[in-house]
Every structure is written in structure tokens, then in C-alpha cells.
Amino acid sequence: MNKATALPADAPKPTASPPKAKQEGGSLYEKRRKIHIRAVTGLFNNLRWWMVLFTQLLFYGLPWADWNGRQAVLFHLVERKFYLFGMVLWPQDVIYLAVLLIISAYGLFLVTAVAGRVFCGYACPQTVYTEIFMWIERKIEGERPARIKLDQAPWSARKARLRATKFALWGAVALWTGFTFVGFFSPIREMAGSLVPWNLGPWETFWLFFYAGFTLLMAGFMREQVCKYMCPYARFQSVMFDSNTMIVTYDAERGEPRGSRPKGADAKARGLGSCVDCNICVQVCPTGIDIRQGLQYECIGCAACIDGCDEVMDKVGQPRGLIRYSTENAMRDYLSRRDMFAHVLRPRILLYTGILVLIVAAAAWSMATRLTLRVDVMRDRATLAREVEDGAIENVYALQIMNTDEQPHRFRLAVTGLPGAVIAGDELVNVPASAVEKLTVAVRVPEADRGTHAIAFEIQDIDTPATRVVEKTTFLMP
């Protein structure tokens, strides 16, 4: 028998050579493992379903709500008007869309800095529709063990019937979702009346099936792949986190070393922590991660693992909170809940809140004080100036008067800037509700110096004199 050669004490230990990379047939992407999510009950699961109910009541219900005899919320692309309850926005009001996006972004930053990805876990459309589709799947195919068994079973009449039923219900939800989505941009009652004879327009038909198809694809098949690989928010969320951000956290000091034990056994006497290594936290996770490995970018903050772990702790007679919402500082410094929440209100949060409040206040003031009257004035280029009776000089202008109110208004026209300047014709204009009136106006001046003179049109609401617009232009005297 040969003896191994002894190595000096200070000699480097031999290491195994790493396996050679596969040169052919390799893949740059991890093969997807289908996640069979286990049903869970608890506080946070109830909160998620309340958010599903709230968001879907808004989404499916708003297009059918009436306001002043019209659809309450309608982004009418054909008429180029946005109806938001009692407000009518025109293409010129695109600034309000920019402000809305800024408010949404700051709101998301604030929520993320305080409580991590709770938006993803409770209100994101991908999460909401995935929850709906998974609920349908559980009702048709059964709970997690039954679904795993069905996936592994060969095709049979029963399996085909269950899958066909599930896909049919998924398709119905997706089509109704696509129809509702298009109903925000085209009058939904007119669309509903066109469904039976199928008289929908080409773009309405395209977007109905396009949005329905993406809903079915994302919520029915891709699911966690969207959160893990497609959503950019998962990639840059870390820049908004700090040590005082509340996140879903596993208490490793209390839980380790993990291991199974008989019910009622003394974990400390066996040298074990509170974690019984049941893997329920992994089975209920919609992205399939193990929260016990620490914070991961795939975690959407839904807290399903908290509900699942609390159920197990109740069964084994351990206190809840092995997995809980906490912060890095609270875990490290053993802070109480009160101290943890006190640290949440930090300068960064106050700054985000202050900026958000200022933007919302400024936007609200701007919308509350905006005029319902807008005027555009353009000189008629075909007739720059002409001489009329009594030797007066006349210039012709094209006026566009926009009434953004939902009530008809009467306006009085006047012209200032040149002595003796008058409007040749009717000085009163009636503009219907939420309409644009285009008219040709002739301005006459008896005499003036040659050249170009500055004048201004004054348009005033007869019923509300405070509503008044002045538009400057020029008068050409040949």
C-alpha cells in the first residue's frame, strides 16, 4: 500500500479544478421551473385580495359611470378630448399629464423608500391579474398537490377537460379586460352595442385582442418571469432602499439552525432554532424564492411568506414573527416596533413627502384656477389688408374660441390698440359646451400711420366677466 506524501504545514492546500464550461449546447438563461404556488390565508393575503377588489372595481366600473349625461372617464381619441368627471382636458392640457406622471413617480419613490416593493406586491397590474388567474386555476385544477400531479400526468380526457375549462375562463377574463381597456378610449356603451353585430372599428378590434392577448400571456403563463426579468423596477429599486426601509425579513438569529422536530419538542434542547424547515415560505412565494437567504431583487414584498410562516408557528407553538416586515437597523440593533417606526420618519422620507405635497398642491391650484376659455388668433394670409367703404382699411383674422366648460357660454369680442378700430360684424359669439367655434373676424381702422401696428382681441364671458382672454396680434396699414 502506498502512503500519501505529507505536505508541509504552511503549504497551500490543493484545490479542485473548476469544471470546464460547456462549449456547445449551453444556454445564457436559466431554464424556467414552473412554480406551483400554495394557497395561504392570513392578514396580508386578505389585504392583497382587498386591493384586487378595489383596483378591479375601479378599472371595470369607471367606464360605465355617467357624468352629466356622458361617460365619466373617457380619453376620447377621435374627439381629442379627455373627460375626467367634471373636467374636460384638451391636447393643450398635456402639461397635466406630465404632472400626473411626476406625482406617480414621486409617490412610488416615497412608498418604496418607506416599505420596499409593496406596490408590486399589492397593486401592480401584473400581481393583481396573476392573483385572479391563479384563483381560477385553483378552482378548476385544485390546490398545489393536485396541480403538480395533473402536470405530471399523461394527457387524458379529464386533463384536457380541466385545461380547456381553465383556458376558456382565462380567455373570457382577458377579453373582458381588453374590452374595458379600449372602453377608456372609445365610448364603451357604443362599443357594447357594436359587439353583437360586430361593427367595431379596426383599431378598436386590434387593441381589444392585443390587450387581451397580453393579459393572458403575462398573467396566465409568464407570471413571475415578468417580475424577475422584464420589469425594470426590480433592477433599480435598490437605489431607493436604505437600512431603515421596511422589507420582508427572516430573523436568522431566532430561526437558525433550522430543522424539523416532533410537535411540542423543546427546540433549544435539541439545539435548533424556531424554523422547522417546512419550506412553506418558498411554496407560497409567487416568485419562488427562499426569503431565508436574505433580501433578493425578485421579492415583490407581498408578505405571503409571512402569512405562511405565522400559520406554521401557530401549529408548533412558537411565537409569530419569524418572518416579518422589519428594517435592517431594527434587526441588527434589536429595535422595538415603536423605535423602528420612529426611524422610518427620516430626512429622506420627509423630503420626498414635502416635494410630493408641493407638486400636488401646485397641480390642484392650477387646475382649480384654470380658465375655461382659450383663444387662438391668426391673420388671414390670403387677404393681408384691403380698402373698404369710406376709405377704411380692413384686416381679416381667423379666430378659434375654445370653451372647455361643460356648459354653453356667450362671449363678447372687442379690439383695442388702435384708435377707431372696430369689429365689422357681430361682436357676440355663442360657443356650445366643450366645443370649439371657428370664425372669421374683420377689423376696420379709419386711418392710421403706414406700417404694422400692435392690436389685441379681448374675448370676455358675458355671464362670468372674470373669464377674459386677451390675444395680441398685428394690424397692417398699407
C-alpha positions in Angstrom: 0.0 0.0 0.0 1.4 3.4 -0.9 1.2 6.2 1.6 0.3 9.7 0.7 3.1 12.1 0.7 2.8 14.6 3.6 2.7 18.3 2.9 4.4 21.0 4.9 2.1 22.8 7.4 2.4 26.1 5.6 2.0 24.7 2.1 -1.1 25.8 0.2 -3.9 23.2 0.2 -4.7 21.7 -3.2 -8.0 22.9 -4.6 -10.2 21.1 -7.0 -10.1 22.4 -10.5 -13.3 24.1 -11.6 -15.4 22.2 -14.1 -14.9 23.2 -17.7 -17.6 25.4 -19.2 -19.8 23.7 -21.6 -18.8 24.8 -25.0 -21.7 23.6 -27.1 -25.4 23.5 -26.4 -25.2 25.8 -23.4 -27.7 28.5 -22.5 -27.3 32.0 -21.3 -30.6 31.9 -19.4 -31.9 29.7 -16.6 -34.4 27.2 -17.6 -37.8 28.1 -16.1 -39.1 25.9 -13.3 -42.8 26.1 -13.1 -43.9 27.4 -9.8 -47.0 25.8 -8.2 -48.0 28.3 -5.6 -49.6 27.1 -2.4 -52.7 28.8 -1.2 -52.2 30.8 2.0 -54.5 32.6 4.4 -53.8 35.5 6.8 -53.7 39.3 7.2 -51.6 40.1 4.2 -53.4 37.7 1.9 -56.6 39.5 2.9 -55.1 42.8 2.2 -54.0 41.7 -1.3 -57.5 40.5 -2.1 -59.0 43.7 -0.9 -56.6 45.5 -3.2 -57.6 43.2 -6.1 -61.3 44.0 -5.4 -60.6 47.8 -5.1 -58.5 48.1 -8.2 -60.8 46.0 -10.4 -63.9 47.8 -9.3 -62.2 51.0 -10.4 -60.9 49.5 -13.7 -64.1 47.7 -14.7 -66.5 50.1 -13.3 -65.3 53.6 -14.2 -66.0 53.3 -18.0 -69.7 52.6 -17.1 -70.1 55.5 -14.7 -72.1 58.6 -16.0 -71.4 62.2 -15.5 -73.6 65.0 -17.0 -75.1 62.5 -19.5 -71.7 61.2 -20.8 -69.1 58.7 -19.8 -67.4 59.9 -16.6 -63.9 58.9 -17.6 -63.1 58.8 -21.3 -59.9 59.6 -23.2 -61.7 60.2 -26.4 -59.1 59.9 -29.1 -61.4 60.7 -32.0 -62.7 64.0 -30.5 -59.2 64.7 -28.9 -60.8 65.3 -25.5 -60.1 63.8 -22.1 -63.2 63.7 -19.9 -62.4 63.2 -16.1 -65.7 63.6 -14.3 -66.5 67.3 -14.4 -63.2 68.3 -16.1 -62.6 68.3 -19.9 -58.9 68.3 -20.9 -57.8 69.2 -24.4 -54.5 68.4 -26.2 -53.2 71.8 -25.0 -53.5 70.4 -21.4 -50.8 67.8 -21.9 -48.9 69.5 -19.1 -51.3 68.0 -16.7 -50.4 64.5 -17.9 -46.8 65.3 -17.3 -47.6 66.5 -13.8 -49.6 63.3 -13.2 -46.7 61.2 -14.2 -44.3 63.2 -11.9 -46.7 62.7 -9.0 -47.0 59.0 -9.7 -43.2 58.7 -9.8 -42.6 60.6 -6.6 -45.4 58.6 -4.9 -43.7 55.4 -5.9 -40.3 56.6 -4.7 -41.8 57.6 -1.3 -43.6 54.2 -0.9 -40.5 52.3 -1.9 -38.3 54.2 0.5 -40.7 53.6 3.3 -41.8 50.0 2.7 -40.0 48.5 -0.2 -41.9 46.9 -3.1 -45.3 46.9 -1.5 -46.7 48.4 -4.7 -45.5 45.4 -6.6 -47.0 43.0 -4.0 -50.4 44.6 -3.7 -51.3 47.0 -6.5 -49.2 46.2 -9.6 -51.5 45.1 -12.5 -49.2 42.1 -13.1 -49.7 41.0 -9.5 -53.4 41.7 -9.5 -54.2 39.7 -12.7 -51.9 36.9 -11.7 -53.8 36.6 -8.4 -57.1 36.4 -10.4 -55.8 33.9 -12.9 -54.3 31.7 -10.1 -57.6 31.8 -8.2 -59.3 30.5 -11.3 -56.6 27.8 -11.7 -57.1 26.6 -8.1 -60.8 26.4 -8.5 -60.5 24.3 -11.7 -57.5 22.2 -11.1 -57.3 22.0 -7.3 -54.7 23.0 -4.7 -50.9 22.7 -5.2 -50.5 18.9 -4.8 -53.4 18.3 -7.3 -51.9 20.7 -9.8 -48.5 19.1 -9.6 -50.0 15.7 -10.1 -52.1 16.9 -13.0 -49.0 18.5 -14.7 -47.1 15.2 -14.4 -50.0 13.0 -15.5 -50.2 12.0 -19.2 -52.9 13.6 -21.3 -56.4 12.2 -20.7 -59.9 13.2 -21.2 -60.1 14.6 -17.7 -56.8 16.6 -18.1 -58.0 18.0 -21.4 -61.3 19.0 -19.9 -59.8 20.7 -16.9 -57.2 22.6 -19.1 -59.8 23.6 -21.7 -62.1 24.9 -18.9 -59.2 26.9 -17.3 -58.1 28.4 -20.6 -61.7 29.3 -21.5 -62.2 31.2 -18.3 -58.8 32.9 -18.6 -59.7 33.9 -22.1 -63.0 35.3 -21.0 -61.4 37.4 -18.3 -58.7 38.6 -20.7 -61.2 39.5 -23.4 -63.4 41.5 -21.0 -60.2 43.2 -19.7 -59.2 44.1 -23.2 -62.7 45.4 -24.0 -62.7 47.5 -20.8 -59.3 48.9 -21.6 -60.4 50.1 -25.1 -63.6 51.5 -23.4 -61.4 54.1 -21.7 -60.5 55.5 -25.2 -63.8 54.9 -27.1 -67.3 55.3 -25.7 -67.9 51.9 -24.1 -71.7 51.9 -24.5 -71.3 52.4 -28.2 -68.8 49.6 -28.3 -71.1 47.3 -26.4 -73.9 47.9 -28.9 -71.5 47.0 -31.7 -70.4 43.7 -30.2 -73.3 41.5 -31.3 -73.3 42.6 -35.0 -69.5 43.1 -34.6 -69.3 46.6 -36.0 -66.2 47.6 -34.0 -63.7 49.7 -35.9 -60.4 48.3 -37.0 -58.3 50.0 -34.3 -60.8 49.1 -31.6 -60.7 45.4 -32.7 -56.9 45.4 -32.8 -56.4 46.9 -29.3 -59.1 44.7 -27.8 -57.4 41.5 -28.9 -53.9 42.9 -28.4 -54.5 43.9 -24.7 -56.5 40.6 -24.1 -53.6 38.6 -25.5 -51.0 40.3 -23.4 -53.2 39.9 -20.3 -53.5 36.2 -21.0 -49.8 35.8 -21.7 -48.5 37.8 -18.7 -50.9 36.7 -16.0 -51.6 33.2 -17.2 -48.2 31.9 -18.5 -45.3 34.2 -17.8 -46.3 35.3 -14.3 -43.1 35.6 -12.1 -41.0 35.9 -15.3 -42.3 39.4 -15.8 -41.3 40.4 -12.3 -37.9 38.7 -12.5 -36.7 39.6 -16.0 -39.0 42.1 -17.7 -39.9 44.7 -15.0 -37.2 47.4 -14.8 -38.4 48.4 -11.3 -36.9 45.2 -9.8 -33.5 46.3 -11.1 -33.3 49.9 -9.8 -35.3 49.5 -6.6 -32.1 49.0 -4.6 -31.1 52.7 -5.1 -34.2 53.7 -3.1 -33.6 51.3 -0.2 -31.6 52.1 2.9 -31.1 50.4 6.3 -34.4 51.9 7.6 -36.6 50.7 4.7 -39.2 48.2 5.8 -38.8 44.9 3.9 -39.9 41.3 4.4 -37.2 39.9 6.6 -36.3 36.5 8.0 -35.0 36.5 11.6 -32.0 34.3 11.1 -30.8 34.7 14.7 -34.0 33.2 16.0 -34.6 30.7 13.2 -31.2 29.1 12.9 -30.2 26.4 13.0 -33.3 25.2 11.3 -34.6 21.6 11.4 -37.7 19.5 11.8 -38.7 18.3 15.3 -41.7 16.4 16.8 -44.6 18.6 17.8 -44.2 20.0 21.2 -40.5 19.2 21.4 -38.1 21.6 23.0 -36.2 23.2 20.1 -33.5 24.7 22.4 -32.8 21.3 24.0 -32.2 19.9 20.5 -30.0 22.8 19.5 -32.5 24.1 17.0 -34.0 27.4 16.2 -37.6 28.3 15.5 -37.5 27.4 11.8 -38.8 23.9 11.3 -37.5 23.9 7.7 -41.0 23.2 6.3 -40.4 25.3 3.1 -43.9 26.7 3.3 -42.4 30.2 2.8 -41.0 29.0 -0.5 -44.1 27.2 -1.6 -46.4 30.3 -1.1 -43.9 32.7 -2.8 -45.2 33.9 -6.2 -41.6 34.3 -7.5 -40.4 31.1 -5.9 -37.5 32.5 -3.8 -36.4 31.5 -0.3 -36.6 34.5 1.9 -34.4 32.8 4.4 -31.5 33.5 2.1 -31.9 37.2 2.6 -33.3 40.1 0.6 -33.4 39.3 -3.1 -34.4 41.5 -6.0 -37.1 39.0 -7.0 -39.0 39.6 -3.8 -42.1 41.7 -4.5 -43.0 42.4 -0.9 -46.3 40.6 -1.0 -45.8 39.1 2.5 -47.3 35.7 1.5 -44.3 34.1 3.3 -45.2 36.0 6.5 -48.7 34.5 6.5 -47.5 31.1 5.7 -44.8 31.1 8.4 -47.2 32.5 11.0 -49.6 29.6 10.4 -46.7 27.1 11.0 -45.6 29.0 14.1 -49.1 28.7 15.5 -49.1 25.0 14.9 -45.8 24.3 16.5 -46.5 26.6 19.5 -43.9 29.2 18.6 -44.5 33.0 18.6 -45.2 34.6 15.3 -42.8 37.0 13.5 -40.0 34.6 12.4 -40.6 36.2 9.0 -41.9 39.8 9.3 -41.8 43.3 8.0 -38.8 44.9 9.5 -35.7 47.0 8.7 -32.0 46.2 8.6 -31.3 48.5 11.5 -34.2 47.1 13.6 -32.9 43.5 13.1 -29.3 44.5 13.9 -30.0 46.7 16.9 -33.0 44.8 18.3 -35.3 47.8 18.0 -38.8 47.7 19.2 -41.7 48.3 16.7 -42.1 51.8 18.1 -38.4 52.6 17.6 -38.4 51.1 14.2 -41.3 53.2 13.0 -39.6 56.3 14.6 -36.6 55.7 12.3 -38.8 55.4 9.3 -39.6 59.1 9.5 -36.1 60.2 8.5 -35.0 63.2 6.4 -35.2 61.3 3.1 -38.8 60.5 3.7 -39.7 64.0 4.8 -38.0 65.4 1.7 -39.9 63.1 -0.6 -43.2 63.9 1.2 -42.6 67.6 1.1 -41.8 67.6 -2.6 -44.9 65.4 -3.3 -47.2 67.7 -1.3 -45.9 70.8 -3.1 -46.4 69.2 -6.6 -49.9 68.0 -5.7 -50.8 71.4 -4.2 -49.5 73.3 -7.2 -51.3 71.0 -9.7 -54.6 71.3 -7.7 -54.3 75.1 -7.6 -53.5 75.2 -11.3 -56.5 73.1 -12.3 -58.9 74.9 -9.9 -57.9 78.3 -11.3 -57.5 77.5 -15.0 -59.7 79.4 -17.4 -62.4 77.6 -19.3 -61.8 79.9 -22.3 -58.9 79.7 -24.8 -58.4 81.7 -27.9 -56.1 81.4 -30.9 -55.8 84.3 -33.4 -54.3 84.0 -36.8 -54.1 86.6 -39.6 -55.8 85.7 -42.9 -52.7 85.3 -45.1 -54.8 85.4 -48.3 -56.1 89.0 -47.5 -53.4 91.0 -45.7 -55.2 94.3 -46.0 -57.9 95.9 -48.1 -59.7 99.2 -48.5 -63.4 99.2 -47.9 -66.1 101.9 -48.0 -65.4 105.3 -46.5 -61.6 104.7 -47.1 -61.2 102.5 -44.0 -58.6 99.7 -44.0 -59.7 96.2 -43.2 -57.7 93.3 -41.9 -59.2 89.8 -41.7 -58.4 87.3 -38.9 -59.3 83.7 -38.2 -60.3 83.2 -34.5 -60.7 79.9 -32.8 -62.6 80.1 -29.5 -62.4 77.1 -27.3 -65.0 76.6 -24.5 -63.5 73.9 -22.2 -66.5 74.1 -19.8 -69.4 71.6 -19.9 -71.9 74.5 -20.2 -72.5 76.7 -23.3 -71.2 80.3 -23.0 -71.7 83.6 -24.8 -68.6 85.7 -25.4 -68.2 89.4 -26.4 -65.5 90.3 -28.9 -63.6 93.6 -28.8 -60.4 95.0 -30.3 -58.0 97.5 -28.8 -54.7 99.0 -29.6 -55.6 101.4 -32.5 -57.9 104.5 -32.2 -61.2 103.9 -34.0 -60.6 100.2 -34.5 -63.9 98.3 -34.7 -65.1 94.8 -35.5 -67.1 94.7 -38.7 -70.0 92.3 -37.9 -71.5 90.7 -34.8 -69.5 91.0 -31.6 -71.3 88.3 -29.8 -70.3 84.6 -30.2 -72.2 81.6 -28.8 -70.0 78.5 -28.1 -71.6 75.2 -27.2 -70.3 73.2 -24.2 -66.9 71.6 -24.7 -66.7 72.8 -28.2 -64.5 74.9 -30.5 -66.0 77.8 -32.5 -64.1 78.9 -35.6 -65.0 82.2 -37.1 -63.6 84.9 -39.4 -63.4 88.4 -38.0 -62.8 91.6 -39.9 -61.2 94.6 -38.1 -61.6 98.1 -39.6 -59.5 101.2 -38.9 -60.5 104.6 -40.4 -56.9 105.9 -40.5 -53.5 105.2 -39.1 -49.8 105.6 -40.0 -48.4 103.2 -42.6 -46.8 100.0 -41.3 -47.6 97.3 -38.8 -49.4 98.2 -35.6 -50.0 96.1 -32.5 -53.6 95.4 -31.6 -55.3 92.9 -29.2 -58.5 90.9 -29.3 -60.4 90.9 -26.0 -62.8 88.0 -25.5 -65.0 88.1 -22.4 -67.6 85.8 -21.0 -70.9 87.7 -20.7 -72.2 85.6 -17.8 -68.8 85.5 -16.0 -66.9 88.7 -16.7 -63.9 87.4 -14.8 -63.3 84.9 -17.6 -61.5 87.1 -20.0 -58.7 86.4 -22.5 -56.5 88.9 -24.4 -54.7 87.8 -27.5 -52.2 90.0 -29.2 -51.8 90.3 -33.0 -50.9 92.9 -35.6 -52.8 95.2 -38.0 -51.2 96.0 -41.3 -51.8 99.5 -42.7 -50.6 99.7 -46.4 
